Amino acid sequence: MPSLLSQSSDLETLLKRFERPVPRYTSYPTAPHFSEAVGPGDYTHWLGDIPDDQPLSLYAHVPYCDTLCWFCGCHTKITAKYEPIASYLNVLLKEVDLTVTALGQTRPVAHIHWGGGSPTILTPSDIERLAAKFTDNFDLTADAEFALEIDPRGVSEELVAAIARAGFNRASLGLQDVNEKVQKAINRVQPMAENSALVEHLHKHGITRINLDLMYGLPFQTDDHIRRTVAEALTLEPSRIALFGYAHVPWMKSHMKMIKDETLPGPVARLRQSLIAAEELEKAGFVRIGLDHFARPDDPLAIAAASHRLSRNFQGYTTDLAEALIGFGASAIGSLPQGYIQNAAPIHDYRTAIEAGAFAIVKGIALDSDDRTRRAIISDLMCHMEVDLAAHADHPEQALSQFASEWVALEEFERGGLLAREGTTIKLTEIGRIFMRPVAAVFDVYLSTGKGRHSIAV
């Protein structure tokens, strides 16, 4: 990593040559290509066709916050009152009932994740109520991971105790940046003392598996800000860290207009920030995983990466290998063997459908064999930095002819030193890791259709 930082002029040249707006590839095909061709009826059939003994993964979306973070790209709604949240929770519980009926019987579950918004906007009793809905209706495996995202601001020990009683064993804390100037520029002032107090409460109540989310590319952020943020983050003794580049997409999220373009670091500065953070984390003993995750060597994520059992879904890199991820809540996306589905994002539309006794699916996409093949190739590149095309081709001996146009497109990346090819295998170099998404995009046949606009890749 230090050698990459010392090559700033070369990296600038590579950015100009290979940087481009591409998806994050937490799915393939990606969400902009979902359509109304898939609806509630399809979803009902897809759920019923999941084998009885196949482990599931569950995701619950709580789309409420009490303040708006200007960097946020999530589906969320700001409220100072609890009544809308309590009402939403009742609808979410009904959706679980609808899903259980469609599944037909209790199914094993290996992962549960709550996101938002801020799931910790729920009261202690409602956290336990929603958790019980899952544990009463699904059969959690002995090693099931039960995780939730936490906004550390204002979280009491009483709430942490409820989280522990509910059965959570992993917490993901949004840290972003610890420097006050940056925090004010993104409308999220979050003193480090508050983060430390929360982690103490979590440890006290038996939740010691802590994830942290850090960001680079934020307004007014500098190299020194990044170094300080990483140093402060390490004092919280996390087991995993996600290092995300801020995606400035004001055409999608109007509140991002509050962040002025001129305050944002340029492409080279963004890249330096990501490399500095990675260097500091690796010095501290963290293993770099895929594009933007880091884990301690004994963490299950690092172990999964080392054994090529790493996966990637809408929550990022994960040990979750379930073929069916069921999403609950407004805007939630589900991934089933047959394809992807997404609930209505407007809470009113979501509520109307569920209260009428129907799923709130508004769009999705059914996978064909080519989609599955390309998804597997992109997943291998994103998770393992390499892929053998023969392992995914219709006929292994014809892999290079099946992907002839892609093979030609990869020549430019190879000449730039981003990857090496041998036989039918593609391996990203360490510099190539930075451009993982543009390389993966070579295999994306939907990208040229022009649907959706994406953030820059680095």
ChimeraX attribute file (.defattr): number of C-alpha atoms within 10 A of each C-alpha:
attribute: neighborCount
match mode: 1-to-1
recipient: residues
	/A:1	14
	/A:2	11
	/A:3	8
	/A:4	15
	/A:5	17
	/A:6	11
	/A:7	10
	/A:8	15
	/A:9	11
	/A:10	11
	/A:11	18
	/A:12	15
	/A:13	13
	/A:14	19
	/A:15	18
	/A:16	11
	/A:17	12
	/A:18	17
	/A:19	18
	/A:20	17
	/A:21	15
	/A:22	20
	/A:23	24
	/A:24	21
	/A:25	21
	/A:26	19
	/A:27	17
	/A:28	24
	/A:29	24
	/A:30	19
	/A:31	20
	/A:32	15
	/A:33	16
	/A:34	19
	/A:35	15
	/A:36	13
	/A:37	11
	/A:38	19
	/A:39	19
	/A:40	20
	/A:41	11
	/A:42	16
	/A:43	24
	/A:44	17
	/A:45	13
	/A:46	17
	/A:47	20
	/A:48	16
	/A:49	15
	/A:50	19
	/A:51	10
	/A:52	13
	/A:53	10
	/A:54	13
	/A:55	21
	/A:56	23
	/A:57	23
	/A:58	20
	/A:59	22
	/A:60	23
	/A:61	22
	/A:62	27
	/A:63	25
	/A:64	24
	/A:65	21
	/A:66	15
	/A:67	13
	/A:68	17
	/A:69	18
	/A:70	19
	/A:71	25
	/A:72	17
	/A:73	18
	/A:74	12
	/A:75	18
	/A:76	22
	/A:77	17
	/A:78	13
	/A:79	15
	/A:80	11
	/A:81	9
	/A:82	14
	/A:83	10
	/A:84	12
	/A:85	20
	/A:86	14
	/A:87	11
	/A:88	21
	/A:89	19
	/A:90	14
	/A:91	21
	/A:92	24
	/A:93	18
	/A:94	19
	/A:95	24
	/A:96	21
	/A:97	16
	/A:98	16
	/A:99	21
	/A:100	18
	/A:101	14
	/A:102	16
	/A:103	19
	/A:104	13
	/A:105	12
	/A:106	15
	/A:107	19
	/A:108	18
	/A:109	26
	/A:110	22
	/A:111	23
	/A:112	23
	/A:113	20
	/A:114	24
	/A:115	21
	/A:116	25
	/A:117	25
	/A:118	21
	/A:119	20
	/A:120	27
	/A:121	23
	/A:122	19
	/A:123	16
	/A:124	18
	/A:125	13
	/A:126	17
	/A:127	19
	/A:128	18
	/A:129	14
	/A:130	19
	/A:131	19
	/A:132	14
	/A:133	15
	/A:134	19
	/A:135	14
	/A:136	11
	/A:137	16
	/A:138	18
	/A:139	16
	/A:140	22
	/A:141	13
	/A:142	8
	/A:143	9
	/A:144	17
	/A:145	20
	/A:146	20
	/A:147	23
	/A:148	23
	/A:149	21
	/A:150	23
	/A:151	20
	/A:152	22
	/A:153	15
	/A:154	13
	/A:155	17
	/A:156	14
	/A:157	16
	/A:158	11
	/A:159	21
	/A:160	23
	/A:161	17
	/A:162	18
	/A:163	25
	/A:164	17
	/A:165	15
	/A:166	19
	/A:167	16
	/A:168	21
	/A:169	19
	/A:170	22
	/A:171	23
	/A:172	23
	/A:173	21
	/A:174	19
	/A:175	23
	/A:176	26
	/A:177	27
	/A:178	22
	/A:179	19
	/A:180	14
	/A:181	15
	/A:182	20
	/A:183	21
	/A:184	14
	/A:185	20
	/A:186	22
	/A:187	16
	/A:188	19
	/A:189	17
	/A:190	21
	/A:191	15
	/A:192	18
	/A:193	8
	/A:194	14
	/A:195	22
	/A:196	17
	/A:197	15
	/A:198	23
	/A:199	21
	/A:200	16
	/A:201	19
	/A:202	23
	/A:203	13
	/A:204	14
	/A:205	17
	/A:206	16
	/A:207	21
	/A:208	18
	/A:209	18
	/A:210	20
	/A:211	25
	/A:212	23
	/A:213	18
	/A:214	23
	/A:215	22
	/A:216	27
	/A:217	25
	/A:218	23
	/A:219	21
	/A:220	16
	/A:221	23
	/A:222	18
	/A:223	17
	/A:224	12
	/A:225	19
	/A:226	26
	/A:227	17
	/A:228	15
	/A:229	21
	/A:230	23
	/A:231	16
	/A:232	17
	/A:233	23
	/A:234	16
	/A:235	9
	/A:236	18
	/A:237	16
	/A:238	19
	/A:239	22
	/A:240	23
	/A:241	25
	/A:242	22
	/A:243	20
	/A:244	17
	/A:245	20
	/A:246	21
	/A:247	19
	/A:248	23
	/A:249	18
	/A:250	14
	/A:251	10
	/A:252	12
	/A:253	15
	/A:254	11
	/A:255	16
	/A:256	20
	/A:257	14
	/A:258	13
	/A:259	18
	/A:260	11
	/A:261	12
	/A:262	9
	/A:263	14
	/A:264	18
	/A:265	19
	/A:266	12
	/A:267	17
	/A:268	18
	/A:269	18
	/A:270	21
	/A:271	21
	/A:272	23
	/A:273	25
	/A:274	23
	/A:275	20
	/A:276	21
	/A:277	22
	/A:278	22
	/A:279	18
	/A:280	18
	/A:281	22
	/A:282	16
	/A:283	11
	/A:284	13
	/A:285	12
	/A:286	22
	/A:287	23
	/A:288	20
	/A:289	22
	/A:290	22
	/A:291	23
	/A:292	18
	/A:293	21
	/A:294	26
	/A:295	24
	/A:296	21
	/A:297	16
	/A:298	11
	/A:299	15
	/A:300	16
	/A:301	25
	/A:302	25
	/A:303	17
	/A:304	16
	/A:305	21
	/A:306	14
	/A:307	10
	/A:308	12
	/A:309	16
	/A:310	24
	/A:311	22
	/A:312	19
	/A:313	18
	/A:314	16
	/A:315	11
	/A:316	16
	/A:317	22
	/A:318	20
	/A:319	19
	/A:320	22
	/A:321	17
	/A:322	18
	/A:323	15
	/A:324	22
	/A:325	24
	/A:326	21
	/A:327	24
	/A:328	24
	/A:329	29
	/A:330	28
	/A:331	25
	/A:332	24
	/A:333	23
	/A:334	23
	/A:335	21
	/A:336	20
	/A:337	16
	/A:338	20
	/A:339	22
	/A:340	25
	/A:341	29
	/A:342	28
	/A:343	25
	/A:344	20
	/A:345	18
	/A:346	14
	/A:347	19
	/A:348	11
	/A:349	14
	/A:350	24
	/A:351	24
	/A:352	14
	/A:353	18
	/A:354	20
	/A:355	15
	/A:356	9
	/A:357	13
	/A:358	18
	/A:359	24
	/A:360	28
	/A:361	26
	/A:362	20
	/A:363	20
	/A:364	27
	/A:365	22
	/A:366	17
	/A:367	17
	/A:368	10
	/A:369	9
	/A:370	13
	/A:371	17
	/A:372	17
	/A:373	19
	/A:374	20
	/A:375	23
	/A:376	17
	/A:377	22
	/A:378	27
	/A:379	23
	/A:380	21
	/A:381	23
	/A:382	27
	/A:383	22
	/A:384	21
	/A:385	22
	/A:386	20
	/A:387	22
	/A:388	19
	/A:389	25
	/A:390	17
	/A:391	16
	/A:392	17
	/A:393	19
	/A:394	14
	/A:395	12
	/A:396	14
	/A:397	13
	/A:398	14
	/A:399	19
	/A:400	18
	/A:401	12
	/A:402	16
	/A:403	14
	/A:404	11
	/A:405	12
	/A:406	17
	/A:407	19
	/A:408	12
	/A:409	14
	/A:410	20
	/A:411	15
	/A:412	14
	/A:413	20
	/A:414	17
	/A:415	10
	/A:416	15
	/A:417	15
	/A:418	23
	/A:419	24
	/A:420	17
	/A:421	16
	/A:422	8
	/A:423	10
	/A:424	16
	/A:425	13
	/A:426	19
	/A:427	19
	/A:428	24
	/A:429	17
	/A:430	15
	/A:431	17
	/A:432	21
	/A:433	19
	/A:434	23
	/A:435	23
	/A:436	25
	/A:437	24
	/A:438	22
	/A:439	24
	/A:440	23
	/A:441	20
	/A:442	16
	/A:443	20
	/A:444	22
	/A:445	13
	/A:446	15
	/A:447	18
	/A:448	8
	/A:449	8
	/A:450	9
	/A:451	13
	/A:452	13
	/A:453	14
	/A:454	16
	/A:455	15
	/A:456	19
	/A:457	20
	/A:458	25
